[in-house]
Amino acid sequence: MRPGSMASRQPPRRGAAMKSTTPELPSPSLAEPLLTCQQAAELLAVKTAWVYDAARTGRLPCIRVGRNVRLLRSDLEHFVAQQRNAPRQRLRA
């Protein structure tokens, strides 16, 4: 076996080749406080369970700190702006 041949057999680094499906957001800063899901739910006037589900499915960008889910207010504002500009879908009766 050649000395450099092992490098080509190693799997790629975790997340190195993955592409994000969410739009590019500005990089988060610790100058902006992190919100809990409960605080985000209060701002959006939705149930806390909806916020957890939206974060889990990627609908809302979130930051995981261990097992805790945190959100940035600027991300919530961006989400609301996208929803406001999105075409409305008709509900079938």
MARPA-438086 format. One record per residue (C-alpha): residue in one letter; x, y, z; residue number from 0. Coordinates in Angstrom, 1 decimal. Layout:
BEGIN
{code->A x->X y->Y z->Z pos->NUM}
...
This chain:
BEGIN
{code->M x->0.0 y->0.0 z->0.0 pos->0}
{code->R x->1.3 y->3.5 z->-0.8 pos->1}
{code->P x->1.7 y->6.0 z->2.0 pos->2}
{code->G x->-0.8 y->8.5 z->0.5 pos->3}
{code->S x->-3.5 y->5.9 z->-0.5 pos->4}
{code->M x->-5.2 y->5.9 z->3.0 pos->5}
{code->A x->-6.3 y->9.5 z->2.6 pos->6}
{code->S x->-8.4 y->8.7 z->-0.4 pos->7}
{code->R x->-10.2 y->5.9 z->1.4 pos->8}
{code->Q x->-11.3 y->8.0 z->4.4 pos->9}
{code->P x->-14.9 y->9.1 z->4.3 pos->10}
{code->P x->-15.5 y->12.9 z->3.8 pos->11}
{code->R x->-15.7 y->15.0 z->6.9 pos->12}
{code->R x->-19.0 y->15.2 z->8.5 pos->13}
{code->G x->-21.1 y->17.9 z->6.8 pos->14}
{code->A x->-18.2 y->18.9 z->4.5 pos->15}
{code->A x->-20.1 y->18.1 z->1.3 pos->16}
{code->M x->-23.6 y->18.9 z->2.5 pos->17}
{code->K x->-25.3 y->21.8 z->0.9 pos->18}
{code->S x->-27.9 y->23.8 z->2.9 pos->19}
{code->T x->-31.4 y->24.1 z->1.4 pos->20}
{code->T x->-32.2 y->27.2 z->3.5 pos->21}
{code->P x->-31.4 y->30.7 z->2.1 pos->22}
{code->E x->-28.1 y->32.2 z->3.2 pos->23}
{code->L x->-28.6 y->34.1 z->6.5 pos->24}
{code->P x->-26.1 y->36.4 z->8.0 pos->25}
{code->S x->-23.7 y->34.7 z->10.4 pos->26}
{code->P x->-25.1 y->34.8 z->14.0 pos->27}
{code->S x->-23.5 y->37.0 z->16.5 pos->28}
{code->L x->-23.5 y->36.7 z->20.3 pos->29}
{code->A x->-24.3 y->40.4 z->20.4 pos->30}
{code->E x->-27.9 y->39.3 z->19.6 pos->31}
{code->P x->-29.5 y->37.3 z->22.5 pos->32}
{code->L x->-30.7 y->33.8 z->21.8 pos->33}
{code->L x->-34.4 y->33.2 z->22.4 pos->34}
{code->T x->-36.0 y->30.1 z->23.8 pos->35}
{code->C x->-38.8 y->28.4 z->21.8 pos->36}
{code->Q x->-41.3 y->29.7 z->24.3 pos->37}
{code->Q x->-40.1 y->33.3 z->23.7 pos->38}
{code->A x->-40.2 y->32.8 z->20.0 pos->39}
{code->A x->-43.7 y->31.3 z->20.2 pos->40}
{code->E x->-44.9 y->34.4 z->22.1 pos->41}
{code->L x->-43.4 y->36.7 z->19.4 pos->42}
{code->L x->-45.0 y->34.8 z->16.6 pos->43}
{code->A x->-48.3 y->34.2 z->18.5 pos->44}
{code->V x->-48.1 y->30.5 z->18.0 pos->45}
{code->K x->-47.9 y->27.4 z->20.2 pos->46}
{code->T x->-44.5 y->26.4 z->21.5 pos->47}
{code->A x->-44.9 y->23.0 z->19.9 pos->48}
{code->W x->-45.2 y->24.6 z->16.5 pos->49}
{code->V x->-41.9 y->26.4 z->17.0 pos->50}
{code->Y x->-40.2 y->23.1 z->18.0 pos->51}
{code->D x->-41.7 y->21.4 z->15.0 pos->52}
{code->A x->-40.7 y->24.2 z->12.6 pos->53}
{code->A x->-37.1 y->24.2 z->14.0 pos->54}
{code->R x->-36.9 y->20.4 z->13.7 pos->55}
{code->T x->-38.1 y->20.4 z->10.1 pos->56}
{code->G x->-35.9 y->23.3 z->9.1 pos->57}
{code->R x->-38.7 y->25.7 z->8.4 pos->58}
{code->L x->-37.3 y->28.0 z->11.1 pos->59}
{code->P x->-33.5 y->28.3 z->11.4 pos->60}
{code->C x->-32.3 y->27.4 z->14.9 pos->61}
{code->I x->-29.2 y->27.0 z->17.0 pos->62}
{code->R x->-28.7 y->23.9 z->19.1 pos->63}
{code->V x->-26.9 y->24.3 z->22.3 pos->64}
{code->G x->-26.6 y->20.8 z->23.6 pos->65}
{code->R x->-30.2 y->19.5 z->23.7 pos->66}
{code->N x->-31.6 y->23.0 z->23.8 pos->67}
{code->V x->-33.1 y->24.8 z->20.8 pos->68}
{code->R x->-32.5 y->28.5 z->20.5 pos->69}
{code->L x->-33.5 y->31.0 z->17.9 pos->70}
{code->L x->-32.4 y->34.5 z->16.9 pos->71}
{code->R x->-34.9 y->37.3 z->16.7 pos->72}
{code->S x->-33.4 y->38.4 z->13.3 pos->73}
{code->D x->-34.1 y->34.9 z->11.9 pos->74}
{code->L x->-37.7 y->35.2 z->13.1 pos->75}
{code->E x->-38.1 y->38.6 z->11.5 pos->76}
{code->H x->-36.6 y->37.1 z->8.2 pos->77}
{code->F x->-39.1 y->34.3 z->8.4 pos->78}
{code->V x->-42.1 y->36.6 z->8.9 pos->79}
{code->A x->-40.9 y->38.8 z->6.0 pos->80}
{code->Q x->-40.7 y->35.7 z->3.8 pos->81}
{code->Q x->-44.2 y->34.6 z->4.8 pos->82}
{code->R x->-45.6 y->38.1 z->4.1 pos->83}
{code->N x->-44.1 y->38.1 z->0.6 pos->84}
{code->A x->-45.0 y->34.5 z->-0.3 pos->85}
{code->P x->-48.0 y->33.9 z->-2.5 pos->86}
{code->R x->-51.0 y->32.7 z->-0.6 pos->87}
{code->Q x->-52.2 y->29.2 z->-1.2 pos->88}
{code->R x->-55.9 y->28.6 z->-1.4 pos->89}
{code->L x->-57.4 y->26.1 z->1.0 pos->90}
{code->R x->-59.8 y->23.6 z->-0.4 pos->91}
{code->A x->-63.2 y->23.5 z->1.3 pos->92}
